[in-house]
């Protein structure tokens, strides 16, 4: 049955499940993406944390990608919810498990081609018309590099290190900051802001930056948001 919307019409709410890598991404979806989509067109975004294999005293700890087999199992379970119009993901490109589809034959060109290759292989392996894969280039901290000076808001004691951080990235766009062991986005941040804590500071910084600014500087991220926006229902007719 449908439910009464704020438009004054009876309609079925559009629900999207987002499979996220950790608590930082969960907070990002809950506090930034979900309010945006609800206000825009009454889409309900629901983040679901990846589950690790670590179990202590009967409790399963969530967050982090352990293996692709576990990711696939979780996603297929989410697709069992037929009330969701899409199941999508928000996983880091950096640090994907070795058994991830397409990882053994990555193209050697630019990061946008690499991530497109992985997402295509991911979609093919899940093989479901309600599945929309999305991998962040190269990890959540890339979004902070849209306006890295915002780091000084939450960690003002390192304000003077901003200029050195900017010199290190040499004008690279946020999504092009690479995935090397010492050069992936969070490694660079930690080098100049050693007290940075992802789950504590990350969501606060991106909230301060704002969704529109992030979309304007991160074309792959923006493309994902645009695909979700295409599911918006209007109050026409």
C-alpha positions as a LaTeX table, in Angstrom:
\begin{tabular}{lrrr}
\hline
Residue & $x$ (\AA) & $y$ (\AA) & $z$ (\AA) \\
\hline
Unk1 & 0.00 & 0.00 & 0.00 \\
Unk2 & 1.11 & 3.53 & $-0.64$ \\
Unk3 & 1.40 & 6.21 & 2.00 \\
Unk4 & 0.42 & 9.84 & 2.03 \\
Unk5 & 3.31 & 12.07 & 0.96 \\
Unk6 & 3.84 & 15.73 & 1.71 \\
Unk7 & 2.66 & 16.41 & $-1.83$ \\
Unk8 & $-0.86$ & 15.40 & $-0.81$ \\
Unk9 & $-0.94$ & 12.38 & $-3.09$ \\
Unk10 & $-0.90$ & 8.69 & $-2.38$ \\
Unk11 & 2.38 & 7.23 & $-3.58$ \\
Unk12 & 4.90 & 4.54 & $-2.77$ \\
Unk13 & 8.06 & 5.95 & $-1.26$ \\
Unk14 & 11.22 & 5.40 & $-3.27$ \\
Unk15 & 13.76 & 3.56 & $-1.11$ \\
Unk16 & 17.45 & 3.11 & $-1.95$ \\
Unk17 & 19.80 & 0.94 & 0.10 \\
Unk18 & 23.45 & 2.02 & 0.20 \\
Unk19 & 26.02 & $-0.60$ & 1.21 \\
Unk20 & 28.81 & 1.37 & 2.88 \\
Unk21 & 32.31 & 0.47 & 3.96 \\
Unk22 & 32.36 & 1.91 & 7.45 \\
Unk23 & 30.87 & 4.22 & 10.04 \\
Unk24 & 32.26 & 7.32 & 8.34 \\
Unk25 & 30.39 & 6.57 & 5.13 \\
Unk26 & 27.30 & 5.63 & 7.13 \\
Unk27 & 27.36 & 9.05 & 8.81 \\
Unk28 & 27.94 & 10.76 & 5.46 \\
Unk29 & 24.88 & 9.09 & 3.94 \\
Unk30 & 22.73 & 9.70 & 7.01 \\
Unk31 & 23.68 & 13.34 & 7.61 \\
Unk32 & 24.35 & 14.69 & 4.11 \\
Unk33 & 22.98 & 12.50 & 1.32 \\
Unk34 & 19.77 & 11.31 & 2.95 \\
Unk35 & 18.48 & 14.81 & 3.88 \\
Unk36 & 19.35 & 16.07 & 0.39 \\
Unk37 & 17.40 & 13.34 & $-1.40$ \\
Unk38 & 14.48 & 13.50 & 0.99 \\
Unk39 & 14.15 & 17.25 & 0.52 \\
Unk40 & 14.67 & 17.02 & $-3.24$ \\
Unk41 & 12.15 & 14.32 & $-4.08$ \\
Unk42 & 11.24 & 12.23 & $-1.03$ \\
Unk43 & 13.71 & 9.45 & $-1.81$ \\
Unk44 & 14.66 & 7.50 & 1.30 \\
Unk45 & 18.35 & 6.57 & 1.49 \\
Unk46 & 19.24 & 3.86 & 3.99 \\
Unk47 & 22.92 & 3.08 & 4.67 \\
Unk48 & 23.88 & $-0.49$ & 5.54 \\
Unk49 & 27.30 & $-1.20$ & 7.03 \\
Unk50 & 29.49 & $-3.96$ & 5.66 \\
Unk51 & 29.97 & $-6.71$ & 8.23 \\
Unk52 & 33.40 & $-7.98$ & 9.12 \\
Unk53 & 34.12 & $-11.57$ & 10.05 \\
Unk54 & 35.28 & $-10.57$ & 13.52 \\
Unk55 & 32.97 & $-11.88$ & 16.21 \\
Unk56 & 33.69 & $-11.32$ & 19.89 \\
Unk57 & 31.41 & $-12.63$ & 22.63 \\
Unk58 & 28.68 & $-13.27$ & 20.09 \\
Unk59 & 28.83 & $-9.76$ & 18.61 \\
Unk60 & 29.58 & $-9.21$ & 14.93 \\
Unk61 & 31.61 & $-6.06$ & 14.36 \\
Unk62 & 30.68 & $-3.98$ & 11.34 \\
Unk63 & 32.77 & $-1.91$ & 8.98 \\
Unk64 & 35.57 & $-2.71$ & 6.57 \\
Unk65 & 35.84 & $-4.91$ & 3.51 \\
Unk66 & 37.24 & $-8.33$ & 4.32 \\
Unk67 & 36.69 & $-10.18$ & 1.05 \\
Unk68 & 34.66 & $-9.81$ & $-2.11$ \\
Unk69 & 32.78 & $-13.03$ & $-1.37$ \\
Unk70 & 31.41 & $-11.42$ & 1.78 \\
Unk71 & 30.52 & $-8.23$ & $-0.06$ \\
Unk72 & 28.64 & $-10.18$ & $-2.71$ \\
Unk73 & 26.72 & $-12.15$ & $-0.11$ \\
Unk74 & 25.70 & $-8.97$ & 1.70 \\
Unk75 & 24.59 & $-7.24$ & $-1.51$ \\
Unk76 & 22.54 & $-10.21$ & $-2.68$ \\
Unk77 & 20.84 & $-10.23$ & 0.71 \\
Unk78 & 20.02 & $-6.52$ & 0.31 \\
Unk79 & 18.62 & $-7.16$ & $-3.16$ \\
Unk80 & 16.19 & $-9.53$ & $-1.49$ \\
Unk81 & 14.38 & $-6.44$ & $-0.23$ \\
Unk82 & 12.04 & $-5.94$ & $-3.18$ \\
Unk83 & 10.77 & $-2.65$ & $-1.74$ \\
Unk84 & 14.15 & $-1.04$ & $-2.58$ \\
Unk85 & 14.28 & 0.40 & $-6.11$ \\
Unk86 & 18.08 & 0.27 & $-6.05$ \\
Unk87 & 20.87 & $-1.23$ & $-4.03$ \\
Unk88 & 24.06 & 0.77 & $-4.47$ \\
Unk89 & 27.47 & 0.90 & $-2.80$ \\
Unk90 & 29.89 & 3.40 & $-1.35$ \\
Unk91 & 33.19 & 1.53 & $-1.14$ \\
Unk92 & 36.77 & 2.77 & $-1.39$ \\
Unk93 & 38.65 & 2.05 & $-4.60$ \\
Unk94 & 41.81 & 2.03 & $-2.49$ \\
Unk95 & 42.37 & $-1.22$ & $-0.61$ \\
Unk96 & 39.82 & $-3.38$ & $-2.40$ \\
Unk97 & 40.40 & $-7.10$ & $-1.74$ \\
Unk98 & 42.40 & $-8.99$ & $-4.33$ \\
Unk99 & 39.42 & $-11.16$ & $-5.28$ \\
Unk100 & 37.36 & $-8.13$ & $-6.33$ \\
Unk101 & 35.95 & $-8.52$ & $-9.88$ \\
Unk102 & 38.19 & $-6.96$ & $-12.52$ \\
Unk103 & 41.07 & $-6.19$ & $-10.19$ \\
Unk104 & 43.39 & $-8.75$ & $-11.80$ \\
Unk105 & 43.27 & $-6.97$ & $-15.16$ \\
Unk106 & 43.03 & $-3.27$ & $-14.37$ \\
Unk107 & 43.78 & $-0.93$ & $-17.27$ \\
Unk108 & 47.00 & 1.02 & $-16.78$ \\
Unk109 & 45.56 & 4.39 & $-17.76$ \\
Unk110 & 43.79 & 7.09 & $-15.75$ \\
Unk111 & 41.83 & 6.47 & $-12.53$ \\
Unk112 & 38.48 & 7.14 & $-14.18$ \\
Unk113 & 39.04 & 4.28 & $-16.62$ \\
Unk114 & 40.18 & 2.04 & $-13.80$ \\
Unk115 & 37.14 & 2.68 & $-11.63$ \\
Unk116 & 34.78 & 2.31 & $-14.60$ \\
Unk117 & 36.39 & $-1.05$ & $-15.35$ \\
Unk118 & 35.92 & $-2.25$ & $-11.76$ \\
Unk119 & 32.34 & $-1.03$ & $-11.50$ \\
Unk120 & 31.45 & $-2.71$ & $-14.77$ \\
Unk121 & 32.95 & $-6.01$ & $-13.57$ \\
Unk122 & 31.20 & $-5.59$ & $-10.22$ \\
Unk123 & 27.82 & $-5.04$ & $-11.90$ \\
Unk124 & 28.35 & $-8.02$ & $-14.20$ \\
Unk125 & 29.17 & $-10.32$ & $-11.30$ \\
Unk126 & 26.16 & $-9.27$ & $-9.20$ \\
Unk127 & 24.00 & $-9.42$ & $-12.35$ \\
Unk128 & 20.87 & $-7.69$ & $-11.07$ \\
Unk129 & 18.91 & $-4.87$ & $-12.68$ \\
Unk130 & 18.40 & $-3.08$ & $-9.34$ \\
Unk131 & 22.11 & $-2.98$ & $-8.51$ \\
Unk132 & 24.15 & 0.20 & $-9.07$ \\
Unk133 & 27.84 & $-0.11$ & $-8.09$ \\
Unk134 & 29.82 & 2.91 & $-6.95$ \\
Unk135 & 33.47 & 3.03 & $-5.84$ \\
Unk136 & 34.98 & 6.24 & $-4.43$ \\
Unk137 & 38.13 & 7.48 & $-6.12$ \\
Unk138 & 40.23 & 6.71 & $-4.20$ \\
Unk139 & 38.67 & 6.74 & $-0.74$ \\
Unk140 & 36.38 & 8.83 & 1.44 \\
Unk141 & 39.15 & 11.32 & 2.27 \\
Unk142 & 39.25 & 12.33 & $-1.40$ \\
Unk143 & 36.13 & 14.38 & $-0.67$ \\
Unk144 & 38.06 & 16.39 & 1.93 \\
Unk145 & 40.51 & 17.45 & $-0.79$ \\
Unk146 & 37.69 & 19.41 & $-2.42$ \\
Unk147 & 38.53 & 22.07 & 0.21 \\
Unk148 & 41.45 & 20.76 & 2.27 \\
Unk149 & 41.70 & 24.03 & 4.18 \\
Unk150 & 38.58 & 22.86 & 6.06 \\
Unk151 & 40.84 & 20.48 & 7.97 \\
Unk152 & 41.91 & 23.44 & 10.07 \\
Unk153 & 38.34 & 23.84 & 11.33 \\
Unk154 & 38.44 & 20.54 & 13.20 \\
Unk155 & 42.21 & 20.43 & 13.78 \\
Unk156 & 43.22 & 24.09 & 14.19 \\
Unk157 & 46.52 & 23.17 & 15.86 \\
Unk158 & 47.84 & 22.07 & 12.44 \\
Unk159 & 46.56 & 25.07 & 10.50 \\
Unk160 & 50.08 & 26.00 & 9.37 \\
Unk161 & 50.46 & 22.61 & 7.64 \\
Unk162 & 47.80 & 23.33 & 5.04 \\
Unk163 & 50.25 & 25.01 & 2.66 \\
Unk164 & 52.58 & 21.99 & 2.78 \\
Unk165 & 49.69 & 19.64 & 2.06 \\
Unk166 & 48.67 & 21.72 & $-0.94$ \\
Unk167 & 52.24 & 21.72 & $-2.27$ \\
Unk168 & 52.34 & 17.93 & $-1.99$ \\
Unk169 & 49.20 & 17.32 & $-4.07$ \\
Unk170 & 50.39 & 19.86 & $-6.69$ \\
Unk171 & 46.95 & 20.89 & $-7.85$ \\
Unk172 & 45.63 & 17.38 & $-8.47$ \\
Unk173 & 41.87 & 17.09 & $-8.55$ \\
Unk174 & 40.46 & 15.23 & $-5.51$ \\
Unk175 & 39.65 & 12.05 & $-7.41$ \\
Unk176 & 43.09 & 11.89 & $-9.01$ \\
Unk177 & 45.06 & 11.76 & $-5.75$ \\
Unk178 & 46.47 & 8.29 & $-6.11$ \\
Unk179 & 46.22 & 5.04 & $-4.22$ \\
Unk180 & 49.85 & 4.46 & $-3.32$ \\
Unk181 & 50.66 & 3.08 & 0.11 \\
Unk182 & 52.00 & 6.42 & 1.32 \\
Unk183 & 50.15 & 8.71 & $-1.05$ \\
Unk184 & 46.49 & 7.73 & $-0.84$ \\
Unk185 & 44.34 & 10.60 & 0.49 \\
Unk186 & 44.10 & 9.58 & 4.15 \\
Unk187 & 47.86 & 8.92 & 4.31 \\
Unk188 & 48.55 & 12.43 & 3.07 \\
Unk189 & 46.14 & 13.94 & 5.58 \\
Unk190 & 47.61 & 11.97 & 8.46 \\
Unk191 & 51.11 & 13.12 & 7.54 \\
Unk192 & 50.21 & 16.78 & 8.05 \\
Unk193 & 47.29 & 16.38 & 10.48 \\
Unk194 & 48.46 & 13.49 & 12.68 \\
Unk195 & 45.47 & 13.70 & 15.02 \\
Unk196 & 43.00 & 13.20 & 12.17 \\
Unk197 & 40.41 & 10.54 & 12.95 \\
Unk198 & 38.29 & 9.44 & 10.01 \\
Unk199 & 35.01 & 8.68 & 11.75 \\
Unk200 & 35.25 & 11.74 & 14.03 \\
Unk201 & 36.56 & 14.42 & 11.69 \\
Unk202 & 35.74 & 13.21 & 8.17 \\
Unk203 & 31.95 & 13.66 & 8.22 \\
Unk204 & 32.23 & 17.05 & 9.95 \\
Unk205 & 34.59 & 18.35 & 7.27 \\
Unk206 & 32.56 & 17.19 & 4.27 \\
Unk207 & 29.38 & 18.52 & 5.90 \\
Unk208 & 31.11 & 21.89 & 6.09 \\
Unk209 & 32.22 & 21.67 & 2.45 \\
Unk210 & 28.74 & 20.84 & 1.23 \\
Unk211 & 27.36 & 18.46 & $-1.36$ \\
Unk212 & 27.22 & 20.88 & $-4.28$ \\
Unk213 & 30.88 & 21.84 & $-3.93$ \\
Unk214 & 31.88 & 18.18 & $-3.74$ \\
Unk215 & 29.87 & 17.41 & $-6.86$ \\
Unk216 & 31.50 & 20.26 & $-8.74$ \\
Unk217 & 35.02 & 18.95 & $-8.06$ \\
Unk218 & 34.46 & 15.16 & $-8.17$ \\
Unk219 & 33.01 & 14.10 & $-11.50$ \\
Unk220 & 32.81 & 10.38 & $-10.75$ \\
Unk221 & 31.02 & 11.06 & $-7.46$ \\
Unk222 & 28.73 & 13.53 & $-9.22$ \\
Unk223 & 27.87 & 10.96 & $-11.86$ \\
Unk224 & 26.73 & 8.56 & $-9.13$ \\
Unk225 & 24.57 & 11.20 & $-7.46$ \\
Unk226 & 23.06 & 12.07 & $-10.85$ \\
Unk227 & 22.11 & 8.43 & $-11.42$ \\
Unk228 & 20.38 & 8.35 & $-8.05$ \\
Unk229 & 18.62 & 11.63 & $-8.86$ \\
Unk230 & 17.26 & 10.05 & $-12.04$ \\
Unk231 & 15.10 & 7.89 & $-9.75$ \\
Unk232 & 13.35 & 10.94 & $-8.35$ \\
Unk233 & 9.61 & 11.03 & $-8.74$ \\
Unk234 & 7.89 & 14.32 & $-9.35$ \\
Unk235 & 4.47 & 15.51 & $-8.33$ \\
Unk236 & 3.41 & 15.93 & $-11.95$ \\
Unk237 & 0.30 & 14.20 & $-13.28$ \\
\hline
\end{tabular}
